[in-house]
């Protein structure tokens, strides 16, 4: 077995002392069954609770568990970006601290990476996806509206679900894309995808199992800010900031 890290799992976390330990243990239990080297990187984005402490307490139990501790809250996009650039894996996956998409769904990604895709993203909106339970109607409506606006402004046509927090990248794609990202908060997902498209990376969208968390931190005002960030991304595209 090679000592090189094959899979990096990046988890952005803001005040996740309650949900994070269970998620980390479930990911660790899965990775222990594999014959490749892996790492788990928790990125604490200005947490004011015991997120950092509970993660450090698990390091003796969970092999290759690491923490990036940022004192200032900058946003999920910032956390994901820092984790993906610090990761060492040949493949790099980011997933949510609430474990809404279980780690075993990564199995669905490997065949597509083997076929030459650079980025494989989970989706809740294509055939085969399992939502357990689905989001409330109002949240689904806002999601559809945001997706339509994303398509109009950024040209992400062909991608049904830009916002699912379960995305995998090859090492090269991750390094190339995330060093160019500018958006720090929740609209970072469309930015990632439009940069990937501009750079010519092949993207595959796959159906995943996903369970709705009623305690989601994405509130209505966050969605408004996400819409505003889409216009920032569009302006960045016009100015050629992404290269």
DAWOWO-V118431 format. One line per field, one symbol per residue. ss: DSSP state (2 for helix, 1 for strand, 0 for the rest). psi: psi as a letter, one per 30 degrees, with the letter a starting at -180 (. if undefined). A space follows every 10 residues. Layout:
ss=???
psi=???
//
This chain:
ss=0000111111 1110000002 2222222222 2000001111 1111100000 2222222000 0000111111 0000022222 2222220000 1111110000 0022222222 2222000011 1110000001 1000002222 2222222222 2222000000 0000001111 2222222200 0000000222 2222222220 0011111011 0000000002 2222222222 2222222220 000
psi=kkfkkekkjk jkkjhhfefe eeeeeeeeee ffflglkllk jkjjigkgbg eeeeeeffef ejkhklkjjk fkjfleeeee eeeefflflf kkkkllffhe jkffffefee eeefggkfkk klkfglkfkj jjlllleeee eeeeeeeeee eeefhgkfje jffkhjkkkl eeeeeeefff kfkfafgfee eeeeeeeefg kkkkkkklkk kkjfgkfjle feeeeeeefe eeeeeeeefg ef.
//
